[in-house]
Amino acid sequence: MTIRQLLCLSLFAASASGLLPTVSMAPQARGEFADPAWQYTTTAPAAGWEKPGFDDAGWKTGFGGFGDPSTPGSRVSTTWYTPEIWLRRTVELASVPAEPALLIHHDEDATIFINGEKAAQFAGYITEFQVHKLDAAAAKLLKPGANLIAVHCTQTGGGQSIDVHLVDATAVPNLPAAKRPEQPFVSELITRWGREVTAENAWQEYPRPQLVRENWTNLNGHWNYTIAPIAEADAPHGEWDGKILVPFALESKLSGVQRLLHEDQALWYSRVIDATAKAGHRTLLHFEACDYQMTAWVNGVEVGSHTGGNLPFSFDITDALGKAADTSGSELLIRVEDATGEYQLRGKQHVRPHGIFYTQVSGIYGTVWTEEVPATYLRDIAVTTTCDGEVTFMLEVVGPVQEVELVASLAGKQVASAEVANASEPITLSIANPQLWSPDSPTLYDLEIRIGSDRVKSYFGIREVGRTKDADGHWRFTLNGEQIFHFGPLDQGWWPDGLLTPPSDEAMRWDVDYLKAAGFNMIRKHIKVEPRRFYAYCDQVGMLLWQDHVAGFPNPPWTHLDPNPTDREWPEFARTQFMDELDTMITQLDTHPSIVVWVPFNEAWGQHRTVEVGEWTVARDPSRLVNIASGGNFWPAGHIVDEHRYPHPDFPFNLDVNGRFDDYIKVVGEFGGHGLPVQGHLWDNSTRNWGYGGLPKNRAEYLERYQESIRRLLDLQTRGISAGVYTQTTDVEGEINGLLTYDREAIKIPAEELKAMHAPLYK
């Protein structure tokens, strides 16, 4: 190998004796580049780690460079976020070059060793690759044959990166693009419910509690799957990569796969369904969630497609069922694309998880099920109520007009009924002596709906949401005409084993039960739409909900509540998708009495046409309040002005000039985020686990920080603040600012202690 050729670095597994075996590499022509993996660790190794013969068999393997992909000028294949990293790999040289050099990007300090001796040291950081010739002493460390290259890099703030290559200074090659990972980060963390999941018991509950029919079939379980190039439009023929457990996303532990779907790939699913066409009936195929663009075929017939990754949808597959090749069942085939980028409404998902952004989610991640309905059937229902017992229903009916009958009951006793010949008009029931729904008394009325031969069971709660001014002129929330302070956690609904999918219905309910016992009366459901059973359970136990719309990007500058904000310009296709998903979310969830506030934007994420979106949302659902941009750029829209402040709550009252906030309820929509790491319950022990305001020395300091936040919130309450949202229910990946660990095994503050601390907020 001449000095004009790249000196290729090749890594091989350590032998049982701890020596790193090497192998001669074929010479590389100028411009070609071999970039094998390194052994690395983010935990301080034993002395002698930089020397040949050191046993690094317990270290991880990854491709360079290492760091944060957003670091200027970097080339990152393996994410690294801890303060230090140690690297080792070997290179086989045919001969020692005359002008050996290091091609390096470092952020920050880096030390390079060759064959166990220090060869170079670099301070600070750089924002582009640089070539550093080895001095004479360092060059003498190289020898023909095997050479060990070892690197130690430290980092204190900002971006971070370390990428080191031994090159010929007179013929520096172009580096190839970073290698993309094929797996998400694989954590050992799993919940107690996740350990119990099988193909036979995965989410077997009826998925739509407000429109219940008896004749349905759950399709969760093992399906075939394949990942193929996106350019291949034809379905796989007989060859599948393996089995995937539906309803868990491809990247999740519970799926049994844990692979990443890249933007140039498509994910295919296949299974046989036991469904046949029946005269006078239709068969519907339902998906509770599938991310992002999908198309479905039954027996080779395309039955529908859907764009959007957050909401339930369905297809009528009746006509395709009759085309089954044999009597063993019908073939269901699904194709999914998911770039997790651009204007896609994806919330906290990210192709490079870091900080407040988490593992991407692709493909089916909600229950799949079929349902048999008559030719005329109820598709949807909307409910509005008043405290005097007037309950008005709007029914969406598919098929020829049939007579409609509604029967409402409480505790098994009929309280009202109505029969109409035409379901296209509003239907009102008058409930005498109504029992109102509230967090303290979550009364729900049963409802039976009959449309021809269609029989549907539902429920409703009677309550009114509003606002009023108190004696000091501050706007306050009201429920059923009474002032109420909203206090709850930011609840992201992520899980270490299921990601966006809770491991089970029981697990999902456990979170709500803990929060209810802890004295919270509200949950801000943060940038995620949960399974519909979640909202039904909040209805049952009496938990108020602020429901966020799932965010997209890009953003305008984030100016908080400062005057003269700006909006981002979104193209029409992206805005249309944003509004379609907002409208559909409201349509699918507006029957839940627990939901009292809609939140179209979070902070400045994807914020565009804010006033227009706010006015539309207020008109779309006058029965609820609208928080147009929680913590975001404040525009005069909706009903709420919302500040995010960490770690302790506060509000910029000084910005309330010329009556800017006079017509709005003032809230602190995020605060806290006090972190406490609990060993044995961390998503990744090697990453920079973090909380707002730095980490406390011990649990006592953590508890005092929480108590101080509550004290400050109580003071803000007297100054006109009407709600507080504490960040957050659980740890999520590298965020360790939850009241619970990510696996829900360690409770950082017991519910009874929290309830006592929260009680003064409701006086």
C-alpha positions in Angstrom: 0.0 0.0 0.0 1.6 3.3 -1.1 1.5 6.6 0.6 -1.0 7.8 -2.1 -3.5 5.3 -1.1 -6.1 5.4 1.8 -5.0 3.5 4.8 -8.1 1.5 5.6 -9.1 0.9 9.2 -10.5 -2.6 9.7 -12.1 -3.8 12.9 -12.4 -7.5 13.9 -13.9 -9.1 17.0 -11.6 -9.7 19.9 -10.2 -13.2 20.4 -10.7 -15.2 23.6 -7.2 -14.0 24.7 -8.2 -10.4 24.2 -6.0 -9.8 21.2 -7.5 -8.0 18.1 -6.8 -10.2 15.1 -6.1 -8.3 11.8 -6.2 -9.1 8.2 -4.5 -7.5 5.2 -6.8 -5.4 3.1 -6.5 -5.1 -0.7 -5.2 -1.7 -1.8 -7.8 0.9 -2.3 -7.7 3.1 -5.4 -7.6 6.9 -4.7 -11.1 8.1 -3.9 -12.4 4.7 -2.7 -13.0 4.3 1.0 -13.4 1.4 3.4 -15.1 2.4 6.6 -15.5 -0.7 8.9 -16.8 -0.5 12.4 -15.2 0.4 15.7 -15.5 -1.1 19.1 -16.7 1.6 21.5 -17.9 2.3 25.1 -19.3 5.3 26.9 -18.4 4.0 30.3 -14.9 4.7 31.5 -12.8 1.6 30.7 -10.0 0.0 32.7 -6.4 1.2 32.5 -4.7 0.1 29.4 -7.8 0.4 27.2 -5.7 2.1 24.5 -3.1 -0.7 24.2 -3.0 -3.8 22.0 -4.1 -6.9 23.9 -6.8 -5.1 25.9 -10.0 -7.2 26.0 -12.8 -5.0 24.5 -15.2 -7.9 23.8 -17.8 -6.3 26.1 -17.7 -3.0 24.2 -20.4 -2.1 21.6 -19.8 -2.1 17.9 -20.7 0.9 15.7 -19.7 2.7 12.5 -18.1 6.1 12.6 -18.6 8.9 13.0 -20.1 9.1 16.4 -22.2 11.9 17.8 -25.2 14.1 17.2 -26.1 14.2 13.5 -27.1 17.9 13.8 -23.5 18.9 14.7 -22.2 21.3 12.0 -19.9 19.5 9.5 -20.2 16.1 11.0 -20.8 12.7 9.5 -22.5 10.6 12.0 -23.4 6.9 11.6 -23.8 6.1 15.4 -25.5 8.4 17.8 -23.5 9.4 20.9 -24.8 11.8 23.5 -22.8 11.1 26.7 -19.9 13.3 27.9 -17.2 10.8 26.9 -16.6 8.0 24.4 -13.7 5.6 23.9 -13.0 3.9 20.5 -10.7 1.1 19.2 -10.1 -0.5 15.9 -7.1 -2.0 14.0 -5.6 -1.3 10.6 -3.3 -3.5 8.6 -0.5 -1.7 6.7 1.5 -3.3 4.0 4.1 -0.6 4.6 4.4 2.6 6.6 3.6 5.7 4.5 5.9 8.6 4.3 3.2 11.2 5.1 0.6 9.6 7.3 -2.1 11.9 8.6 -5.4 12.0 10.5 -8.6 13.1 8.8 -10.7 14.2 11.8 -13.8 15.9 12.9 -13.9 16.5 16.7 -16.4 18.1 19.1 -14.9 18.6 21.6 -11.4 17.5 22.9 -10.0 14.4 21.4 -6.9 12.3 22.0 -5.6 9.7 19.5 -3.4 6.7 20.4 -1.5 4.5 18.0 -0.3 1.1 19.2 -0.9 2.2 22.8 1.0 5.5 22.7 -0.4 9.1 22.4 -0.1 10.2 18.8 -2.1 13.4 18.7 -4.3 15.6 20.9 -6.9 18.2 19.8 -8.7 20.8 21.9 -12.1 22.4 21.5 -14.3 21.7 18.5 -14.2 22.2 14.7 -17.1 22.5 12.2 -15.5 20.8 9.2 -13.1 17.9 8.6 -9.4 18.8 8.9 -6.2 16.9 7.9 -3.5 16.8 10.5 -0.1 15.3 9.5 1.4 13.1 12.2 4.6 14.5 13.6 7.8 12.4 13.3 7.4 10.8 16.7 3.8 9.8 16.1 4.6 8.5 12.6 7.3 6.2 14.1 4.5 4.5 16.1 3.2 3.0 12.8 4.6 -0.3 11.6 3.9 -2.8 8.8 1.1 -5.2 9.8 -1.4 -4.7 12.5 -1.8 -1.2 14.1 -4.3 -0.3 16.8 -6.0 3.1 16.6 -7.6 4.2 19.9 -9.6 7.4 20.5 -10.9 9.2 23.5 -13.3 12.2 23.0 -15.0 14.4 25.6 -17.9 16.8 25.2 -19.5 19.4 27.5 -22.2 21.2 25.5 -23.7 21.9 22.1 -23.3 19.4 19.3 -20.8 16.6 19.5 -18.9 14.4 17.0 -15.8 12.3 16.7 -14.8 10.8 13.4 -11.2 9.8 12.8 -9.5 8.3 9.7 -5.8 7.4 9.0 -5.1 8.7 5.5 -2.3 9.7 3.1 -1.9 13.5 3.4 -1.1 13.7 -0.3 -4.2 11.9 -1.4 -7.0 12.5 1.0 -10.2 10.7 -0.1 -13.7 11.9 -0.1 -15.6 10.4 2.8 -18.7 8.3 2.0 -22.1 9.2 3.4 -22.7 8.1 7.0 -24.1 4.6 7.3 -27.7 4.6 8.1 -28.8 2.4 11.1 -31.0 -0.6 10.3 -32.2 -1.0 13.9 -33.5 1.5 16.4 -31.9 1.7 19.8 -32.6 -1.7 21.4 -33.2 -1.2 25.1 -33.6 -4.0 27.6 -36.4 -2.0 29.3 -39.8 -3.7 29.2 -43.0 -3.2 31.3 -44.6 -5.9 33.4 -47.5 -5.9 30.9 -45.2 -6.2 27.9 -43.7 -9.4 29.4 -47.2 -11.0 29.2 -48.0 -10.1 25.6 -48.5 -13.0 23.2 -50.0 -13.3 19.7 -53.1 -14.7 21.4 -53.7 -11.9 23.9 -52.4 -8.8 22.1 -55.1 -6.1 22.4 -58.2 -8.3 22.2 -60.6 -5.7 23.6 -63.3 -4.1 21.5 -61.6 -1.0 20.1 -64.5 1.5 19.7 -66.4 1.8 23.0 -68.8 4.5 21.9 -70.2 2.5 18.9 -70.3 -1.1 20.0 -71.6 -3.9 17.8 -71.5 -7.6 18.6 -70.5 -8.9 15.2 -66.8 -8.2 14.9 -63.5 -10.1 14.5 -60.1 -9.1 16.0 -57.2 -9.5 13.5 -54.3 -8.8 15.9 -51.6 -11.4 16.1 -48.8 -12.6 13.9 -48.8 -11.4 10.3 -46.2 -11.9 7.6 -44.0 -8.9 6.8 -41.3 -7.8 4.3 -39.3 -4.7 3.8 -38.7 -3.9 0.2 -37.3 -1.1 -2.0 -39.9 1.6 -2.4 -39.6 1.4 -6.2 -40.9 -2.2 -6.2 -44.6 -1.8 -6.6 -45.4 -5.5 -6.9 -46.3 -7.5 -3.8 -43.9 -10.1 -2.4 -44.6 -13.6 -3.9 -44.1 -16.2 -1.2 -40.9 -14.8 0.3 -41.4 -12.9 3.6 -38.8 -11.6 6.0 -40.6 -13.1 8.9 -43.5 -12.6 11.4 -44.5 -9.3 13.0 -46.9 -9.0 15.9 -49.8 -6.6 15.1 -50.7 -4.1 16.6 -47.1 -3.1 17.4 -45.0 -0.9 15.2 -42.1 -2.3 13.2 -39.5 -0.5 15.4 -41.0 -1.7 18.7 -39.8 -4.5 21.0 -43.2 -6.0 21.1 -43.5 -6.3 17.3 -40.8 -9.0 17.5 -38.9 -7.2 14.7 -37.3 -4.0 15.8 -36.2 -2.7 12.4 -36.2 0.8 11.0 -38.2 1.7 7.9 -36.3 4.1 5.7 -37.8 6.7 3.3 -36.7 4.6 0.3 -38.4 1.5 1.6 -41.9 0.0 1.8 -43.3 -2.2 4.5 -45.6 -5.1 3.4 -48.0 -7.1 5.5 -50.0 -10.2 4.7 -52.4 -12.5 6.4 -55.5 -14.5 5.7 -58.8 -13.3 7.1 -61.9 -15.4 7.8 -64.6 -13.2 6.3 -67.2 -13.9 3.6 -69.7 -11.7 1.8 -73.3 -12.1 3.1 -76.4 -10.9 1.3 -77.8 -7.7 2.7 -74.7 -7.0 4.8 -71.4 -5.1 4.4 -68.0 -6.0 5.9 -65.8 -3.2 7.1 -62.1 -3.4 7.7 -60.9 -1.1 10.5 -57.4 0.2 11.4 -57.0 2.0 14.7 -53.7 3.4 13.6 -51.2 3.0 10.7 -48.3 5.3 10.0 -48.1 6.8 7.4 -49.3 6.1 3.8 -50.9 2.8 3.3 -52.8 0.8 0.6 -54.8 -2.4 1.3 -55.8 -5.2 -1.0 -58.2 -8.1 -0.4 -57.9 -11.1 -2.8 -55.9 -8.9 -5.1 -58.5 -6.1 -5.2 -57.5 -2.7 -3.9 -60.0 -1.8 -1.2 -58.6 1.6 -0.1 -55.7 3.8 0.8 -55.1 6.2 3.6 -52.6 9.0 4.4 -51.9 10.0 8.0 -50.4 8.3 10.9 -52.5 9.2 13.9 -56.2 8.3 13.5 -58.5 5.3 12.9 -59.9 4.7 9.5 -61.8 1.9 7.7 -62.6 0.4 4.3 -65.6 -1.5 2.9 -64.2 -4.7 1.7 -67.5 -6.5 0.9 -67.1 -6.7 -2.9 -63.5 -8.0 -2.7 -64.5 -10.9 -0.3 -66.3 -12.8 -3.1 -63.1 -13.0 -5.1 -61.3 -15.4 -2.7 -59.3 -18.1 -4.6 -60.6 -20.9 -2.3 -62.7 -21.4 0.8 -59.8 -21.2 3.3 -60.2 -17.4 3.6 -59.4 -14.1 2.0 -55.9 -12.7 1.5 -55.3 -9.3 3.1 -52.2 -7.4 1.8 -51.0 -4.1 3.0 -48.3 -1.8 1.8 -46.9 1.1 4.0 -44.6 4.0 3.3 -43.3 6.2 6.1 -40.6 8.8 5.6 -41.1 10.4 9.1 -40.1 13.8 7.7 -41.0 17.0 6.0 -44.6 18.2 6.7 -45.8 14.8 7.9 -47.7 15.1 11.2 -45.5 12.9 13.3 -45.3 14.5 16.8 -42.3 13.3 18.8 -41.1 10.7 16.2 -37.7 11.3 14.7 -35.4 9.4 12.4 -32.5 10.4 14.7 -33.9 10.2 18.3 -32.4 12.7 20.6 -33.5 15.1 23.4 -37.3 15.5 23.3 -37.6 13.4 20.1 -38.0 9.7 20.2 -37.9 6.5 18.1 -39.8 6.6 14.9 -42.9 4.4 14.5 -43.8 2.8 11.2 -46.7 0.7 9.9 -49.6 -0.7 11.8 -49.6 0.3 15.5 -53.3 0.0 16.5 -55.8 -2.9 16.5 -57.0 -4.2 13.1 -60.5 -5.6 13.0 -63.5 -6.4 10.8 -67.1 -5.7 11.5 -70.3 -6.9 9.8 -73.0 -4.3 9.4 -76.4 -4.2 7.7 -76.8 -2.4 4.4 -78.0 0.7 6.3 -75.8 1.3 9.3 -74.6 4.0 11.8 -71.2 5.3 10.9 -70.7 8.0 13.5 -72.5 10.0 16.2 -72.0 13.5 17.6 -73.4 14.6 21.0 -74.0 18.0 22.6 -75.4 18.4 26.1 -76.6 21.2 28.4 -76.9 21.1 32.2 -80.7 21.2 32.0 -80.7 17.7 30.5 -81.1 18.6 26.8 -79.0 16.0 24.9 -78.8 16.4 21.1 -77.5 13.8 18.7 -76.4 14.0 15.1 -76.2 10.7 13.4 -74.2 9.8 10.3 -76.0 6.9 8.5 -74.8 5.0 5.5 -77.4 3.5 3.2 -81.1 4.0 2.6 -83.1 6.0 5.2 -84.5 3.9 8.0 -86.5 4.7 11.1 -84.3 5.6 14.0 -84.9 4.9 17.7 -82.8 6.2 20.6 -83.1 4.9 24.2 -81.2 6.4 27.1 -80.9 4.7 30.4 -79.1 5.1 33.8 -78.2 2.1 36.0 -80.5 -0.1 33.8 -83.5 2.2 34.0 -84.8 4.0 30.9 -84.8 7.8 31.3 -85.7 9.0 27.8 -86.3 7.8 24.2 -87.1 9.1 20.8 -88.2 7.7 17.4 -87.8 9.6 14.2 -88.3 8.7 10.5 -85.3 10.6 9.2 -81.8 10.5 10.8 -80.5 13.5 8.9 -81.9 16.0 11.4 -80.8 16.5 15.0 -82.5 14.3 17.6 -82.9 15.7 21.1 -83.6 13.8 24.3 -84.8 15.6 27.5 -83.4 14.0 30.6 -85.3 14.9 33.8 -83.2 15.6 36.9 -79.9 15.1 35.0 -76.9 13.8 36.9 -74.0 15.8 35.5 -70.6 14.5 34.6 -67.6 15.9 36.4 -64.2 14.6 37.8 -65.9 14.1 41.2 -69.0 12.4 39.7 -68.4 10.9 36.3 -71.9 9.9 35.6 -72.5 8.2 32.2 -75.8 7.4 30.6 -76.1 4.3 28.5 -77.5 4.7 24.9 -79.0 2.2 22.5 -79.4 3.2 18.9 -81.6 1.2 16.5 -81.5 2.0 12.8 -83.4 -0.7 10.9 -81.7 -3.9 11.8 -78.5 -2.1 13.0 -78.1 -2.2 16.8 -75.4 -0.1 18.4 -74.6 0.5 22.1 -73.1 3.8 23.2 -73.0 6.2 26.1 -72.9 9.9 26.9 -72.2 12.3 29.8 -74.1 15.5 30.5 -71.8 18.5 31.1 -71.1 22.0 29.9 -67.6 23.5 29.4 -67.2 27.3 29.6 -65.4 30.2 31.2 -66.2 33.1 33.5 -64.5 36.0 35.2 -63.8 35.8 38.9 -64.3 38.6 41.4 -60.9 40.0 40.5 -61.6 40.0 36.8 -59.5 36.9 35.9 -60.9 34.5 33.4 -61.4 31.0 34.9 -62.4 27.6 33.5 -65.9 26.4 34.3 -67.5 23.0 34.3 -71.3 22.9 34.7 -71.3 26.5 35.6 -68.8 26.2 38.4 -65.2 27.5 38.4 -62.6 24.7 38.3 -58.8 24.9 38.3 -57.3 22.5 35.8 -54.2 20.7 37.0 -52.6 17.7 35.3 -49.5 16.2 33.8 -48.1 16.4 30.3 -48.8 12.9 29.2 -47.0 11.6 26.1 -48.2 8.1 26.1 -44.9 6.5 25.0 -43.8 3.0 26.2 -40.4 1.3 26.2 -41.8 -1.9 24.6 -44.7 -0.7 22.5 -43.5 2.9 21.7 -46.8 4.7 20.7 -48.8 1.5 21.4 -49.4 0.7 25.1 -48.5 -2.9 25.7 -52.1 -3.6 26.9 -55.4 -2.0 27.8 -54.6 -2.7 31.4 -51.3 -0.9 31.2 -52.9 2.2 29.6 -55.6 2.3 32.4 -52.9 1.9 35.1 -51.4 5.2 34.1 -54.7 7.0 34.4 -55.4 5.3 37.7 -52.1 6.5 39.2 -52.7 10.1 38.0 -56.3 10.1 39.4 -55.0 8.8 42.7 -52.3 11.5 42.7 -54.9 14.2 42.8 -54.7 15.4 39.2 -58.0 16.3 37.6 -56.7 16.8 34.1 -54.3 15.3 31.6 -52.8 17.1 28.7 -52.5 14.4 26.0 -49.4 15.6 24.3 -49.0 15.5 20.6 -50.6 12.0 20.4 -54.0 10.5 19.8 -54.5 7.5 22.0 -56.5 4.3 21.3 -60.2 5.2 21.7 -60.5 3.0 24.8 -58.2 5.6 26.6 -60.8 8.3 26.1 -63.6 6.0 27.2 -61.7 5.2 30.4 -61.1 8.9 31.2 -64.9 9.3 30.7 -65.5 6.5 33.2 -63.2 7.7 36.0 -63.7 11.4 35.5 -60.4 12.8 34.1 -60.5 16.1 32.1 -58.5 16.1 28.9 -56.7 18.7 26.9 -56.2 17.0 23.5 -53.3 18.1 21.4 -53.3 17.9 17.6 -50.3 15.9 16.4 -47.5 18.3 15.3 -45.7 18.6 12.0 -42.8 20.7 11.0 -41.1 23.1 9.9 -41.6 25.9 12.4 -41.5 29.7 12.5 -39.1 31.4 15.1 -40.4 30.6 18.6 -41.2 33.9 20.3 -43.4 32.5 23.1 -45.9 35.3 24.1 -43.9 38.2 22.8 -45.9 40.6 20.6 -45.7 40.6 16.8 -45.2 36.8 16.2 -44.7 35.3 12.8 -46.3 32.2 11.2 -44.5 29.7 9.0 -45.7 29.4 5.4 -46.9 25.9 4.7 -47.8 24.7 1.2 -51.4 24.1 0.4 -51.1 20.3 0.3 -49.5 20.2 3.8 -52.0 22.6 5.2 -54.9 20.6 3.8 -53.5 17.4 5.4 -53.1 19.3 8.7 -56.7 20.5 8.6 -58.1 17.2 7.5 -56.4 15.4 10.4 -57.6 18.1 12.9 -61.1 17.8 11.6 -61.1 14.0 11.7 -59.6 14.0 15.2 -62.4 16.2 16.5 -65.0 14.1 14.7 -63.8 10.9 16.2 -63.4 12.2 19.7 -66.0 14.8 20.2 -68.5 12.5 21.9 -66.2 12.1 24.9 -67.2 14.3 27.8 -63.7 14.1 29.3 -62.3 16.2 26.5 -62.7 19.9 27.4 -59.9 21.7 25.4 -58.5 21.3 21.9 -54.8 22.3 21.3 -54.1 22.7 17.6 -50.5 23.8 18.0 -47.7 23.0 20.5 -45.2 25.8 21.0 -44.2 27.0 17.5 -44.1 23.5 16.0 -45.5 23.7 12.5 -47.4 26.9 13.5 -49.1 28.4 10.4 -52.2 30.5 9.7 -52.7 30.5 13.5 -55.7 32.9 13.6 -57.4 31.1 10.8 -56.9 27.7 12.4 -58.1 29.0 15.8 -61.3 30.6 14.4 -62.0 27.4 12.5 -61.6 25.2 15.6 -63.8 27.5 17.7 -66.5 27.3 15.1 -66.0 23.6 14.5 -66.7 22.7 18.2 -68.4 25.5 20.2 -68.9 23.1 23.1 -65.2 23.2 24.1 -62.5 25.7 24.7 -59.5 26.2 22.3 -55.9 26.6 23.3 -54.6 27.6 19.9 -50.8 27.3 20.7 -49.7 25.8 24.0 -46.5 27.7 24.8 -46.3 28.8 21.3 -46.3 32.1 19.5 -49.4 34.0 20.8 -52.0 35.2 18.4 -55.4 36.5 19.2 -57.3 33.3 18.6 -59.2 30.8 20.7 -59.8 31.2 24.5 -56.4 30.6 26.2 -53.0 32.3 26.4 -50.4 29.6 27.4 -46.8 30.0 28.7 -44.3 27.2 29.0 -41.7 27.8 31.7 -39.0 25.4 33.1 -38.2 24.3 35.6 -40.6 26.3 37.9 -43.9 27.7 36.6 -44.1 31.4 35.8 -46.0 33.7 33.5 -44.9 36.9 31.6 -47.6 39.2 33.0 -45.4 42.1 31.8 -46.3 41.2 28.2 -50.0 41.8 28.9 -49.9 45.4 27.5 -52.8 47.2 25.8 -55.1 44.4 26.7 -53.4 41.7 24.7 -54.5 39.0 27.1 -57.7 40.5 28.4 -60.0 38.1 26.6 -58.0 34.9 27.4 -57.7 32.4 30.2 -54.1 32.5 31.4 -52.4 29.1 32.0 -48.9 27.6 32.4 -49.2 24.8 29.8 -45.9 23.2 30.8 -43.5 23.5 33.7 -41.4 21.3 36.0 -39.6 18.5 34.2 -37.6 17.8 37.4 -35.4 14.8 36.6 -34.5 11.9 38.8 -32.6 8.9 37.3 -33.5 5.5 38.8 -30.8 2.9 38.0 -32.2 -0.3 36.5 -35.1 1.6 35.0 -33.3 3.7 32.4 -33.9 3.4 28.6 -30.2 3.8 27.9 -27.6 3.8 30.6 -25.0 5.2 28.2 -26.9 8.3 27.0 -27.2 11.7 28.6 -30.3 11.1 30.6 -31.6 14.6 31.5 -34.3 16.7 33.2 -34.9 20.4 33.2 -32.8 22.5 35.5 -30.1 19.9 36.0 -30.4 16.7 38.0 -30.8 16.8 41.8 -28.3 15.3 44.2 -30.8 12.9 45.7 -34.5 12.1 46.0 -34.9 14.6 48.8 -33.8 17.5 46.6 -36.0 16.1 43.8 -39.0 16.2 46.1 -38.2 19.7 47.3 -38.0 20.9 43.7 -41.5 19.5 43.0 -42.9 21.1 46.2 -41.4 24.4 45.2 -43.1 24.2 41.8 -46.4 23.6 43.5 -45.8 26.6 45.9 -45.1 28.8 42.9 -48.2 27.6 41.0 -50.3 28.4 44.1 -49.0 31.9 44.0 -49.6 32.2 40.3 -53.2 31.0 40.9 -53.9 34.0 43.0 -52.6 36.2 40.2 -54.9 34.9 37.6 -53.4 31.6 36.4 -56.2 29.1 35.8 -54.3 25.9 34.9 -51.0 24.2 35.3 -49.5 21.3 33.4 -46.6 19.4 35.0 -44.0 17.7 32.8 -44.5 14.8 32.9 -46.2 11.4 33.7 -43.3 9.1 32.9 -39.7 9.1 31.8 -39.5 8.8 28.0 -36.3 7.4 26.5 -33.6 9.9 27.5 -36.0 12.2 29.3 -36.0 11.2 33.0 -38.4 13.9 34.2 -41.3 11.6 34.8 -43.2 11.0 38.1 -42.8 7.3 37.0 -39.9 5.5 35.3 -40.4 4.6 31.7 -41.2 1.0 32.6 -43.7 2.2 35.3 -41.9 0.1 37.9 -40.4 2.8 40.1 -42.8 5.5 41.4 -40.7 8.5 42.2 -43.4 10.2 44.3 -46.2 8.0 45.7 -49.7 9.0 44.6 -50.9 9.7 48.2 -48.0 12.2 48.7 -48.8 14.0 45.4 -52.5 14.2 46.3 -51.8 15.9 49.6 -49.5 18.4 47.8 -52.1 19.1 45.1 -55.1 19.6 47.4 -54.5 23.3 48.0 -54.8 24.0 44.3 -58.5 23.1 44.3 -59.5 25.2 47.3 
